[in-house]
Amino acid sequence: MRIGIATDHGAFALKQDLVEQLKAAGHEVVDFGAHTLQPDDDYPDYVIPLARAVAAGDVERGIAVCGSGVGASVCANKVPGIRAGLVADHYSGGQGVEHDHMNILCMGGRTIGFYAAWDILQAFLGAQYSQDARHLRRLAKVAALEAQPARSKA
């Protein structure tokens, strides 16, 4: 599988370890950076190009990691067509793909260890979208939000 990955300084070591393991498992990895550890870099500089590549189909799935994973998730979800989820357990890593068609997995380099991250990543990559009618219906409702302008009722 062709997989994109991105991080800032907050998960640089985790990203490096995941890239190595993904390649050893036979995946093609496109590394969107950071390519060197820079303590003052910003996750959007790496996560947005990753998310755009996933949305365009240049990579099949994406992995976005930052210190907590929250910023990477928020950032990735601003790109139309992206369904990024912050995941910290095996079940959600697979279920997010099967039920919600998650295409970017987000994790925190300061909140999860390598072995747990690798386990979650394997669940994410091994899962397929179920195409059940209830999931298609829900995904259509979520996708419709991207076409609507933001409205406030306040």
SEMARMI-872076 format. One record per residue: z, y, x of N, C-alpha, C in turn; residue in one letter; residue number from 1. Coordinates in nm, 2 decimals, decimal comma, padded with zeros to 4 digits. Each point is the difference from the previous one (the first is absolute). Layout:
<nodes>
{n_z Z	n_y Y	n_x X	ca_z Z	ca_y Y	ca_x X	c_z Z	c_y Y	c_x X	resn A	resi NUM}
...
</nodes>
This chain:
<nodes>
{n_z 00,00	n_y -00,12	n_x 00,08	ca_z 00,00	ca_y 00,12	ca_x -00,08	c_z 00,00	c_y 00,12	c_x 00,09	resn M	resi 1}
{n_z -00,07	n_y 00,11	n_x -00,04	ca_z 00,00	ca_y 00,12	ca_x 00,07	c_z 00,11	c_y 00,09	c_x -00,06	resn R	resi 2}
{n_z 00,09	n_y 00,03	n_x 00,09	ca_z 00,13	ca_y 00,07	ca_x -00,05	c_z 00,01	c_y 00,13	c_x 00,08	resn I	resi 3}
{n_z 00,04	n_y 00,11	n_x -00,07	ca_z 00,03	ca_y 00,13	ca_x 00,06	c_z 00,15	c_y 00,01	c_x 00,01	resn G	resi 4}
{n_z 00,04	n_y 00,07	n_x 00,11	ca_z 00,15	ca_y 00,02	ca_x 00,02	c_z 00,02	c_y 00,15	c_x 00,05	resn I	resi 5}
{n_z 00,11	n_y 00,06	n_x -00,04	ca_z 00,02	ca_y 00,14	ca_x 00,05	c_z 00,16	c_y 00,02	c_x 00,00	resn A	resi 6}
{n_z 00,04	n_y 00,08	n_x 00,09	ca_z 00,14	ca_y 00,04	ca_x 00,02	c_z 00,01	c_y 00,13	c_x 00,07	resn T	resi 7}
{n_z 00,12	n_y 00,05	n_x -00,01	ca_z 00,04	ca_y 00,11	ca_x 00,08	c_z 00,11	c_y -00,05	c_x 00,10	resn D	resi 8}
{n_z 00,07	n_y 00,09	n_x 00,06	ca_z 00,10	ca_y -00,04	ca_x 00,10	c_z 00,11	c_y -00,09	c_x -00,06	resn H	resi 9}
{n_z 00,03	n_y 00,02	n_x -00,13	ca_z 00,11	ca_y -00,07	ca_x -00,06	c_z -00,01	c_y -00,15	c_x -00,01	resn G	resi 10}
{n_z -00,12	n_y -00,05	n_x 00,02	ca_z -00,02	ca_y -00,15	ca_x -00,01	c_z -00,10	c_y -00,04	c_x 00,11	resn A	resi 11}
{n_z -00,01	n_y 00,07	n_x 00,10	ca_z -00,10	ca_y -00,02	ca_x 00,10	c_z 00,02	c_y -00,15	c_x 00,06	resn F	resi 12}
{n_z 00,12	n_y -00,03	n_x 00,04	ca_z 00,02	ca_y -00,13	ca_x 00,06	c_z -00,03	c_y -00,12	c_x -00,10	resn A	resi 13}
{n_z 00,04	n_y 00,02	n_x -00,13	ca_z -00,03	ca_y -00,10	ca_x -00,10	c_z -00,15	c_y -00,01	c_x -00,02	resn L	resi 14}
{n_z -00,08	n_y 00,11	n_x 00,00	ca_z -00,14	ca_y -00,01	ca_x -00,01	c_z -00,06	c_y -00,08	c_x 00,11	resn K	resi 15}
{n_z 00,04	n_y 00,03	n_x 00,12	ca_z -00,05	ca_y -00,07	ca_x 00,12	c_z 00,02	c_y -00,15	c_x -00,01	resn Q	resi 16}
{n_z 00,12	n_y -00,04	n_x -00,04	ca_z 00,03	ca_y -00,14	ca_x -00,02	c_z -00,09	c_y -00,07	c_x -00,11	resn D	resi 17}
{n_z -00,01	n_y 00,08	n_x -00,11	ca_z -00,08	ca_y -00,06	ca_x -00,11	c_z -00,15	c_y -00,01	c_x 00,04	resn L	resi 18}
{n_z -00,05	n_y 00,10	n_x 00,07	ca_z -00,14	ca_y -00,01	ca_x 00,04	c_z -00,02	c_y -00,12	c_x 00,09	resn V	resi 19}
{n_z 00,09	n_y -00,03	n_x 00,09	ca_z -00,01	ca_y -00,11	ca_x 00,09	c_z 00,00	c_y -00,13	c_x -00,08	resn E	resi 20}
{n_z 00,09	n_y -00,01	n_x -00,10	ca_z 00,01	ca_y -00,12	ca_x -00,08	c_z -00,12	c_y -00,02	c_x -00,09	resn Q	resi 21}
{n_z -00,05	n_y 00,11	n_x -00,06	ca_z -00,12	ca_y -00,01	ca_x -00,08	c_z -00,12	c_y -00,05	c_x 00,07	resn L	resi 22}
{n_z -00,02	n_y 00,05	n_x 00,12	ca_z -00,11	ca_y -00,05	ca_x 00,08	c_z 00,02	c_y -00,14	c_x 00,04	resn K	resi 23}
{n_z 00,12	n_y -00,04	n_x 00,04	ca_z 00,02	ca_y -00,14	ca_x 00,03	c_z -00,02	c_y -00,10	c_x -00,12	resn A	resi 24}
{n_z 00,01	n_y 00,06	n_x -00,12	ca_z -00,02	ca_y -00,08	ca_x -00,12	c_z -00,15	c_y 00,00	c_x -00,04	resn A	resi 25}
{n_z -00,08	n_y 00,07	n_x 00,08	ca_z -00,15	ca_y 00,00	ca_x -00,03	c_z -00,05	c_y 00,11	c_x -00,08	resn G	resi 26}
{n_z 00,08	n_y 00,10	n_x -00,03	ca_z -00,05	ca_y 00,12	ca_x -00,08	c_z -00,06	c_y 00,10	c_x 00,09	resn H	resi 27}
{n_z -00,10	n_y 00,07	n_x -00,05	ca_z -00,05	ca_y 00,12	ca_x 00,07	c_z 00,08	c_y 00,12	c_x -00,04	resn E	resi 28}
{n_z 00,05	n_y 00,07	n_x 00,10	ca_z 00,09	ca_y 00,11	ca_x -00,03	c_z -00,06	c_y 00,13	c_x 00,04	resn V	resi 29}
{n_z 00,00	n_y 00,10	n_x -00,09	ca_z -00,05	ca_y 00,13	ca_x 00,03	c_z 00,13	c_y 00,09	c_x 00,01	resn V	resi 30}
{n_z 00,03	n_y 00,05	n_x 00,11	ca_z 00,12	ca_y 00,08	ca_x 00,03	c_z -00,03	c_y 00,15	c_x -00,02	resn D	resi 31}
{n_z 00,06	n_y 00,06	n_x -00,10	ca_z -00,02	ca_y 00,14	ca_x -00,03	c_z 00,10	c_y 00,09	c_x 00,08	resn F	resi 32}
{n_z 00,08	n_y -00,06	n_x 00,08	ca_z 00,10	ca_y 00,07	ca_x 00,08	c_z 00,13	c_y 00,00	c_x -00,07	resn G	resi 33}
{n_z 00,09	n_y 00,06	n_x 00,07	ca_z 00,00	ca_y 00,06	ca_x 00,13	c_z -00,03	c_y -00,10	c_x 00,11	resn A	resi 34}
{n_z -00,07	n_y 00,05	n_x 00,10	ca_z -00,03	ca_y -00,09	ca_x 00,11	c_z 00,09	c_y 00,01	c_x 00,12	resn H	resi 35}
{n_z 00,08	n_y 00,11	n_x 00,00	ca_z 00,11	ca_y 00,02	ca_x 00,09	c_z 00,12	c_y 00,05	c_x -00,07	resn T	resi 36}
{n_z 00,11	n_y -00,03	n_x 00,06	ca_z 00,13	ca_y 00,05	ca_x -00,07	c_z 00,02	c_y 00,15	c_x 00,03	resn L	resi 37}
{n_z -00,01	n_y 00,08	n_x -00,11	ca_z 00,02	ca_y 00,14	ca_x 00,01	c_z 00,11	c_y 00,04	c_x -00,10	resn Q	resi 38}
{n_z 00,12	n_y 00,03	n_x 00,04	ca_z 00,11	ca_y 00,03	ca_x -00,09	c_z -00,02	c_y 00,11	c_x -00,10	resn P	resi 39}
{n_z -00,10	n_y 00,08	n_x 00,01	ca_z -00,02	ca_y 00,11	ca_x -00,09	c_z -00,13	c_y -00,01	c_x -00,08	resn D	resi 40}
{n_z -00,05	n_y -00,12	n_x -00,01	ca_z -00,13	ca_y -00,02	ca_x -00,08	c_z 00,04	c_y -00,01	c_x -00,15	resn D	resi 41}
{n_z -00,10	n_y 00,01	n_x -00,08	ca_z 00,01	ca_y 00,00	ca_x -00,15	c_z -00,08	c_y -00,11	c_x -00,06	resn D	resi 42}
{n_z 00,07	n_y -00,08	n_x -00,09	ca_z -00,06	ca_y -00,12	ca_x -00,06	c_z -00,13	c_y 00,03	c_x -00,08	resn Y	resi 43}
{n_z -00,01	n_y 00,12	n_x -00,06	ca_z -00,13	ca_y 00,02	ca_x -00,08	c_z -00,12	c_y 00,00	c_x 00,09	resn P	resi 44}
{n_z 00,01	n_y 00,04	n_x 00,13	ca_z -00,11	ca_y 00,00	ca_x 00,09	c_z -00,06	c_y -00,14	c_x 00,02	resn D	resi 45}
{n_z 00,08	n_y -00,11	n_x -00,02	ca_z -00,05	ca_y -00,13	ca_x 00,02	c_z -00,01	c_y -00,08	c_x -00,14	resn Y	resi 46}
{n_z 00,09	n_y 00,03	n_x -00,09	ca_z -00,01	ca_y -00,07	ca_x -00,13	c_z -00,11	c_y 00,04	c_x -00,09	resn V	resi 47}
{n_z -00,04	n_y 00,13	n_x 00,00	ca_z -00,11	ca_y 00,04	ca_x -00,08	c_z -00,13	c_y -00,06	c_x 00,04	resn I	resi 48}
{n_z -00,04	n_y 00,00	n_x 00,13	ca_z -00,12	ca_y -00,07	ca_x 00,04	c_z 00,00	c_y -00,15	c_x -00,03	resn P	resi 49}
{n_z 00,12	n_y -00,06	n_x 00,01	ca_z 00,01	ca_y -00,14	ca_x -00,04	c_z -00,03	c_y -00,02	c_x -00,15	resn L	resi 50}
{n_z 00,07	n_y 00,08	n_x -00,08	ca_z -00,02	ca_y -00,01	ca_x -00,15	c_z -00,14	c_y 00,03	c_x -00,04	resn A	resi 51}
{n_z -00,07	n_y 00,09	n_x 00,06	ca_z -00,14	ca_y 00,03	ca_x -00,03	c_z -00,09	c_y -00,12	c_x 00,04	resn R	resi 52}
{n_z 00,04	n_y -00,06	n_x 00,11	ca_z -00,08	ca_y -00,12	ca_x 00,04	c_z 00,02	c_y -00,12	c_x -00,10	resn A	resi 53}
{n_z 00,12	n_y -00,02	n_x -00,05	ca_z 00,02	ca_y -00,10	ca_x -00,10	c_z -00,07	c_y 00,03	c_x -00,13	resn V	resi 54}
{n_z 00,01	n_y 00,13	n_x -00,04	ca_z -00,07	ca_y 00,04	ca_x -00,12	c_z -00,15	c_y -00,02	c_x 00,01	resn A	resi 55}
{n_z -00,05	n_y 00,03	n_x 00,11	ca_z -00,15	ca_y -00,01	ca_x 00,03	c_z -00,05	c_y -00,14	c_x 00,02	resn A	resi 56}
{n_z 00,10	n_y -00,10	n_x 00,02	ca_z -00,04	ca_y -00,13	ca_x 00,02	c_z -00,03	c_y -00,03	c_x 00,15	resn G	resi 57}
{n_z 00,03	n_y 00,09	n_x 00,09	ca_z -00,03	ca_y -00,02	ca_x 00,14	c_z 00,10	c_y -00,10	c_x 00,06	resn D	resi 58}
{n_z 00,12	n_y -00,02	n_x -00,06	ca_z 00,09	ca_y -00,10	ca_x 00,03	c_z 00,04	c_y -00,06	c_x -00,13	resn V	resi 59}
{n_z 00,04	n_y -00,13	n_x 00,00	ca_z 00,03	ca_y -00,07	ca_x -00,12	c_z 00,14	c_y 00,04	c_x -00,06	resn E	resi 60}
{n_z 00,10	n_y 00,01	n_x 00,09	ca_z 00,13	ca_y 00,04	ca_x -00,03	c_z 00,06	c_y 00,08	c_x 00,11	resn R	resi 61}
{n_z 00,11	n_y 00,08	n_x -00,04	ca_z 00,06	ca_y 00,08	ca_x 00,10	c_z 00,15	c_y -00,02	c_x 00,01	resn G	resi 62}
{n_z 00,05	n_y 00,04	n_x 00,12	ca_z 00,15	ca_y -00,01	ca_x 00,03	c_z 00,03	c_y 00,14	c_x 00,05	resn I	resi 63}
{n_z 00,10	n_y 00,06	n_x -00,07	ca_z 00,04	ca_y 00,14	ca_x 00,04	c_z 00,15	c_y -00,01	c_x 00,03	resn A	resi 64}
{n_z 00,04	n_y 00,03	n_x 00,12	ca_z 00,15	ca_y 00,00	ca_x 00,03	c_z 00,04	c_y 00,13	c_x 00,06	resn V	resi 65}
{n_z 00,12	n_y 00,05	n_x -00,04	ca_z 00,06	ca_y 00,11	ca_x 00,06	c_z 00,15	c_y -00,03	c_x 00,01	resn C	resi 66}
{n_z 00,08	n_y 00,10	n_x 00,03	ca_z 00,14	ca_y -00,03	ca_x 00,01	c_z 00,06	c_y -00,08	c_x -00,11	resn G	resi 67}
{n_z -00,01	n_y 00,06	n_x -00,12	ca_z 00,05	ca_y -00,07	ca_x -00,12	c_z -00,10	c_y -00,07	c_x -00,08	resn S	resi 68}
{n_z -00,13	n_y 00,04	n_x 00,01	ca_z -00,11	ca_y -00,05	ca_x -00,08	c_z -00,02	c_y 00,09	c_x -00,12	resn G	resi 69}
{n_z 00,09	n_y 00,08	n_x -00,04	ca_z -00,01	ca_y 00,09	ca_x -00,11	c_z -00,11	c_y 00,10	c_x 00,02	resn V	resi 70}
{n_z 00,00	n_y 00,07	n_x 00,10	ca_z -00,10	ca_y 00,10	ca_x 00,03	c_z -00,14	c_y -00,06	c_x 00,00	resn G	resi 71}
{n_z -00,02	n_y -00,11	n_x 00,07	ca_z -00,13	ca_y -00,07	ca_x 00,00	c_z -00,05	c_y -00,04	c_x -00,14	resn A	resi 72}
{n_z 00,09	n_y -00,04	n_x -00,08	ca_z -00,03	ca_y -00,04	ca_x -00,14	c_z -00,04	c_y 00,12	c_x -00,08	resn S	resi 73}
{n_z 00,08	n_y 00,10	n_x 00,00	ca_z -00,03	ca_y 00,12	ca_x -00,07	c_z -00,14	c_y 00,06	c_x 00,04	resn V	resi 74}
{n_z -00,02	n_y 00,01	n_x 00,13	ca_z -00,12	ca_y 00,05	ca_x 00,06	c_z -00,13	c_y -00,08	c_x -00,04	resn C	resi 75}
{n_z 00,01	n_y -00,14	n_x 00,02	ca_z -00,11	ca_y -00,08	ca_x -00,03	c_z -00,04	c_y 00,00	c_x -00,15	resn A	resi 76}
{n_z 00,10	n_y 00,01	n_x -00,09	ca_z -00,03	ca_y 00,00	ca_x -00,14	c_z -00,06	c_y 00,13	c_x -00,05	resn N	resi 77}
{n_z -00,02	n_y 00,10	n_x 00,09	ca_z -00,07	ca_y 00,13	ca_x -00,04	c_z -00,15	c_y -00,02	c_x 00,01	resn K	resi 78}
{n_z -00,05	n_y -00,11	n_x 00,06	ca_z -00,14	ca_y -00,03	ca_x 00,01	c_z -00,05	c_y -00,08	c_x -00,12	resn V	resi 79}
{n_z -00,10	n_y 00,05	n_x -00,07	ca_z -00,05	ca_y -00,07	ca_x -00,12	c_z -00,04	c_y -00,15	c_x 00,04	resn P	resi 80}
{n_z 00,04	n_y -00,09	n_x -00,08	ca_z -00,03	ca_y -00,14	ca_x 00,02	c_z 00,10	c_y -00,08	c_x 00,08	resn G	resi 81}
{n_z 00,10	n_y 00,07	n_x 00,04	ca_z 00,11	ca_y -00,07	ca_x 00,08	c_z 00,11	c_y -00,03	c_x -00,09	resn I	resi 82}
{n_z 00,05	n_y -00,12	n_x 00,02	ca_z 00,12	ca_y -00,05	ca_x -00,06	c_z 00,09	c_y -00,05	c_x 00,11	resn R	resi 83}
{n_z 00,08	n_y 00,09	n_x 00,05	ca_z 00,09	ca_y -00,03	ca_x 00,11	c_z 00,14	c_y -00,03	c_x -00,05	resn A	resi 84}
{n_z 00,07	n_y -00,09	n_x 00,06	ca_z 00,13	ca_y -00,03	ca_x -00,05	c_z 00,10	c_y -00,02	c_x 00,12	resn G	resi 85}
{n_z 00,11	n_y 00,06	n_x -00,01	ca_z 00,11	ca_y -00,02	ca_x 00,10	c_z 00,07	c_y -00,13	c_x -00,03	resn L	resi 86}
{n_z -00,01	n_y -00,10	n_x 00,09	ca_z 00,05	ca_y -00,13	ca_x -00,02	c_z 00,10	c_y -00,04	c_x 00,11	resn V	resi 87}
{n_z 00,11	n_y -00,07	n_x -00,05	ca_z 00,10	ca_y -00,04	ca_x 00,10	c_z 00,04	c_y -00,15	c_x -00,03	resn A	resi 88}
{n_z -00,08	n_y -00,07	n_x -00,08	ca_z 00,03	ca_y -00,14	ca_x -00,02	c_z -00,13	c_y -00,08	c_x -00,02	resn D	resi 89}
{n_z 00,01	n_y -00,13	n_x 00,02	ca_z -00,11	ca_y -00,09	ca_x 00,00	c_z -00,07	c_y 00,00	c_x -00,14	resn H	resi 90}
{n_z 00,08	n_y -00,02	n_x -00,11	ca_z -00,05	ca_y -00,01	ca_x -00,13	c_z -00,09	c_y 00,12	c_x -00,03	resn Y	resi 91}
{n_z 00,04	n_y 00,12	n_x 00,02	ca_z -00,07	ca_y 00,12	ca_x -00,03	c_z -00,13	c_y 00,02	c_x 00,08	resn S	resi 92}
{n_z 00,01	n_y -00,05	n_x 00,12	ca_z -00,12	ca_y 00,00	ca_x 00,09	c_z -00,12	c_y -00,07	c_x -00,07	resn G	resi 93}
{n_z 00,02	n_y -00,11	n_x -00,06	ca_z -00,11	ca_y -00,07	ca_x -00,07	c_z -00,02	c_y 00,04	c_x -00,14	resn G	resi 94}
{n_z 00,11	n_y 00,02	n_x -00,07	ca_z -00,01	ca_y 00,04	ca_x -00,14	c_z -00,07	c_y 00,14	c_x -00,02	resn Q	resi 95}
{n_z 00,02	n_y 00,09	n_x 00,10	ca_z -00,06	ca_y 00,13	ca_x -00,01	c_z -00,15	c_y -00,01	c_x 00,00	resn G	resi 96}
{n_z -00,05	n_y -00,10	n_x 00,07	ca_z -00,15	ca_y -00,02	ca_x 00,00	c_z -00,04	c_y -00,08	c_x -00,13	resn V	resi 97}
{n_z 00,07	n_y -00,10	n_x -00,03	ca_z -00,03	ca_y -00,09	ca_x -00,11	c_z 00,00	c_y 00,08	c_x -00,14	resn E	resi 98}
{n_z 00,10	n_y 00,08	n_x -00,02	ca_z 00,01	ca_y 00,07	ca_x -00,13	c_z -00,05	c_y 00,14	c_x 00,00	resn H	resi 99}
{n_z 00,02	n_y 00,07	n_x 00,12	ca_z -00,03	ca_y 00,15	ca_x 00,00	c_z -00,12	c_y 00,03	c_x 00,09	resn D	resi 100}
{n_z -00,06	n_y -00,10	n_x 00,06	ca_z -00,12	ca_y 00,03	ca_x 00,08	c_z 00,03	c_y 00,09	c_x 00,12	resn H	resi 101}
{n_z 00,12	n_y -00,01	n_x 00,05	ca_z 00,05	ca_y 00,08	ca_x 00,12	c_z -00,10	c_y -00,03	c_x 00,11	resn M	resi 102}
{n_z -00,05	n_y 00,11	n_x 00,06	ca_z -00,09	ca_y -00,01	ca_x 00,11	c_z 00,05	c_y 00,06	c_x 00,13	resn N	resi 103}
{n_z 00,11	n_y 00,06	n_x 00,00	ca_z 00,07	ca_y 00,05	ca_x 00,12	c_z 00,15	c_y -00,04	c_x -00,01	resn I	resi 104}
{n_z 00,04	n_y -00,08	n_x 00,10	ca_z 00,14	ca_y -00,03	ca_x 00,01	c_z 00,07	c_y 00,10	c_x 00,09	resn L	resi 105}
{n_z 00,11	n_y 00,05	n_x -00,05	ca_z 00,08	ca_y 00,10	ca_x 00,08	c_z 00,13	c_y -00,06	c_x 00,03	resn C	resi 106}
{n_z 00,05	n_y 00,02	n_x 00,13	ca_z 00,13	ca_y -00,05	ca_x 00,04	c_z 00,06	c_y 00,11	c_x 00,10	resn M	resi 107}
{n_z 00,13	n_y -00,02	n_x 00,02	ca_z 00,07	ca_y 00,10	ca_x 00,08	c_z 00,04	c_y -00,07	c_x 00,13	resn G	resi 108}
{n_z -00,04	n_y 00,07	n_x 00,11	ca_z 00,03	ca_y -00,05	ca_x 00,13	c_z 00,15	c_y 00,01	c_x 00,04	resn G	resi 109}
{n_z 00,07	n_y 00,08	n_x -00,07	ca_z 00,14	ca_y 00,02	ca_x 00,02	c_z 00,09	c_y -00,08	c_x -00,10	resn R	resi 110}
{n_z -00,07	n_y -00,06	n_x -00,09	ca_z 00,08	ca_y -00,07	ca_x -00,11	c_z -00,03	c_y -00,15	c_x 00,00	resn T	resi 111}
{n_z -00,09	n_y -00,05	n_x 00,07	ca_z -00,04	ca_y -00,14	ca_x 00,00	c_z -00,03	c_y -00,05	c_x 00,14	resn I	resi 112}
{n_z 00,04	n_y -00,13	n_x 00,02	ca_z -00,03	ca_y -00,06	ca_x 00,13	c_z -00,14	c_y -00,06	c_x 00,00	resn G	resi 113}
{n_z -00,04	n_y -00,04	n_x 00,12	ca_z -00,14	ca_y -00,06	ca_x 00,01	c_z -00,01	c_y -00,13	c_x -00,08	resn F	resi 114}
{n_z 00,09	n_y -00,09	n_x 00,01	ca_z -00,02	ca_y -00,13	ca_x -00,07	c_z -00,01	c_y 00,02	c_x -00,15	resn Y	resi 115}
{n_z 00,09	n_y 00,09	n_x -00,06	ca_z -00,01	ca_y 00,03	ca_x -00,14	c_z -00,13	c_y 00,07	c_x -00,03	resn A	resi 116}
{n_z -00,04	n_y 00,09	n_x 00,08	ca_z -00,13	ca_y 00,07	ca_x -00,02	c_z -00,12	c_y -00,10	c_x 00,00	resn A	resi 117}
{n_z 00,00	n_y -00,09	n_x 00,10	ca_z -00,11	ca_y -00,10	ca_x 00,01	c_z 00,00	c_y -00,09	c_x -00,12	resn W	resi 118}
{n_z 00,12	n_y -00,04	n_x -00,05	ca_z 00,00	ca_y -00,08	ca_x -00,12	c_z -00,06	c_y 00,07	c_x -00,12	resn D	resi 119}
{n_z 00,04	n_y 00,12	n_x -00,02	ca_z -00,05	ca_y 00,08	ca_x -00,11	c_z -00,15	c_y 00,02	c_x 00,02	resn I	resi 120}
{n_z -00,05	n_y 00,03	n_x 00,12	ca_z -00,14	ca_y 00,02	ca_x 00,02	c_z -00,08	c_y -00,12	c_x -00,03	resn L	resi 121}
{n_z 00,05	n_y -00,12	n_x 00,04	ca_z -00,07	ca_y -00,12	ca_x -00,03	c_z -00,01	c_y -00,02	c_x -00,16	resn Q	resi 122}
{n_z 00,11	n_y 00,03	n_x -00,07	ca_z -00,01	ca_y -00,01	ca_x -00,15	c_z -00,11	c_y 00,10	c_x -00,05	resn A	resi 123}
{n_z 00,00	n_y 00,12	n_x 00,05	ca_z -00,10	ca_y 00,10	ca_x -00,04	c_z -00,14	c_y -00,05	c_x 00,03	resn F	resi 124}
{n_z -00,03	n_y -00,05	n_x 00,12	ca_z -00,13	ca_y -00,04	ca_x 00,03	c_z -00,05	c_y -00,13	c_x -00,07	resn L	resi 125}
{n_z 00,10	n_y -00,08	n_x -00,03	ca_z -00,03	ca_y -00,13	ca_x -00,06	c_z -00,02	c_y 00,01	c_x -00,15	resn G	resi 126}
{n_z 00,03	n_y 00,11	n_x -00,06	ca_z 00,00	ca_y 00,02	ca_x -00,15	c_z -00,14	c_y 00,05	c_x -00,04	resn A	resi 127}
{n_z -00,03	n_y -00,04	n_x -00,13	ca_z -00,13	ca_y 00,05	ca_x -00,06	c_z 00,04	c_y 00,06	c_x -00,14	resn Q	resi 128}
{n_z -00,08	n_y 00,10	n_x -00,03	ca_z 00,02	ca_y 00,07	ca_x -00,13	c_z -00,03	c_y -00,10	c_x -00,11	resn Y	resi 129}
{n_z 00,09	n_y -00,02	n_x -00,10	ca_z -00,01	ca_y -00,10	ca_x -00,10	c_z -00,11	c_y 00,01	c_x -00,10	resn S	resi 130}
{n_z -00,04	n_y 00,13	n_x -00,03	ca_z -00,10	ca_y 00,03	ca_x -00,11	c_z 00,04	c_y -00,04	c_x -00,14	resn Q	resi 131}
{n_z 00,13	n_y -00,03	n_x -00,02	ca_z 00,05	ca_y -00,03	ca_x -00,13	c_z -00,02	c_y 00,13	c_x -00,09	resn D	resi 132}
{n_z -00,02	n_y -00,03	n_x -00,13	ca_z -00,03	ca_y 00,11	ca_x -00,09	c_z 00,11	c_y 00,11	c_x 00,00	resn A	resi 133}
{n_z 00,12	n_y -00,04	n_x 00,01	ca_z 00,11	ca_y 00,10	ca_x 00,00	c_z 00,00	c_y 00,08	c_x 00,13	resn R	resi 134}
{n_z -00,04	n_y -00,06	n_x 00,11	ca_z 00,00	ca_y 00,08	ca_x 00,12	c_z -00,12	c_y 00,09	c_x 00,01	resn H	resi 135}
{n_z -00,11	n_y -00,05	n_x -00,05	ca_z -00,12	ca_y 00,09	ca_x -00,01	c_z 00,02	c_y 00,12	c_x -00,09	resn L	resi 136}
{n_z 00,07	n_y -00,02	n_x -00,12	ca_z 00,03	ca_y 00,10	ca_x -00,09	c_z 00,09	c_y 00,11	c_x 00,07	resn R	resi 137}
{n_z 00,10	n_y -00,05	n_x 00,07	ca_z 00,10	ca_y 00,09	ca_x 00,07	c_z -00,07	c_y 00,08	c_x 00,11	resn R	resi 138}
{n_z -00,08	n_y -00,07	n_x 00,08	ca_z -00,07	ca_y 00,07	ca_x 00,10	c_z -00,10	c_y 00,10	c_x -00,05	resn L	resi 139}
{n_z -00,06	n_y -00,02	n_x -00,11	ca_z -00,09	ca_y 00,10	ca_x -00,06	c_z 00,08	c_y 00,12	c_x -00,04	resn A	resi 140}
{n_z 00,12	n_y -00,02	n_x -00,05	ca_z 00,08	ca_y 00,12	ca_x -00,04	c_z 00,04	c_y 00,08	c_x 00,13	resn K	resi 141}
{n_z 00,03	n_y -00,07	n_x 00,10	ca_z 00,03	ca_y 00,07	ca_x 00,13	c_z -00,12	c_y 00,07	c_x 00,05	resn V	resi 142}
{n_z -00,11	n_y -00,06	n_x 00,00	ca_z -00,13	ca_y 00,06	ca_x 00,06	c_z -00,04	c_y 00,12	c_x -00,08	resn A	resi 143}
{n_z 00,03	n_y 00,00	n_x -00,13	ca_z -00,03	ca_y 00,11	ca_x -00,09	c_z 00,07	c_y 00,13	c_x 00,04	resn A	resi 144}
{n_z 00,12	n_y -00,02	n_x 00,06	ca_z 00,08	ca_y 00,11	ca_x 00,04	c_z -00,07	c_y 00,08	c_x 00,11	resn L	resi 145}
{n_z -00,08	n_y -00,07	n_x 00,09	ca_z -00,07	ca_y 00,07	ca_x 00,10	c_z -00,11	c_y 00,10	c_x -00,05	resn E	resi 146}
{n_z -00,05	n_y -00,03	n_x -00,12	ca_z -00,10	ca_y 00,09	ca_x -00,06	c_z 00,05	c_y 00,11	c_x -00,08	resn A	resi 147}
{n_z 00,13	n_y 00,00	n_x -00,02	ca_z 00,06	ca_y 00,11	ca_x -00,08	c_z 00,07	c_y 00,11	c_x 00,08	resn Q	resi 148}
{n_z -00,02	n_y 00,12	n_x -00,04	ca_z 00,07	ca_y 00,11	ca_x 00,07	c_z 00,15	c_y -00,01	c_x -00,03	resn P	resi 149}
{n_z 00,08	n_y 00,04	n_x 00,09	ca_z 00,15	ca_y 00,00	ca_x -00,02	c_z 00,03	c_y 00,10	c_x -00,11	resn A	resi 150}
{n_z 00,09	n_y -00,04	n_x -00,09	ca_z 00,05	ca_y 00,08	ca_x -00,11	c_z 00,15	c_y 00,00	c_x 00,00	resn R	resi 151}
{n_z 00,05	n_y 00,12	n_x -00,04	ca_z 00,15	ca_y 00,01	ca_x -00,01	c_z 00,03	c_y 00,02	c_x -00,14	resn S	resi 152}
{n_z 00,11	n_y -00,06	n_x -00,05	ca_z 00,05	ca_y 00,02	ca_x -00,14	c_z 00,12	c_y 00,09	c_x 00,01	resn K	resi 153}
{n_z 00,04	n_y 00,04	n_x 00,11	ca_z 00,12	ca_y 00,08	ca_x 00,02	c_z -00,02	c_y 00,14	c_x -00,06	resn A	resi 154}
</nodes>
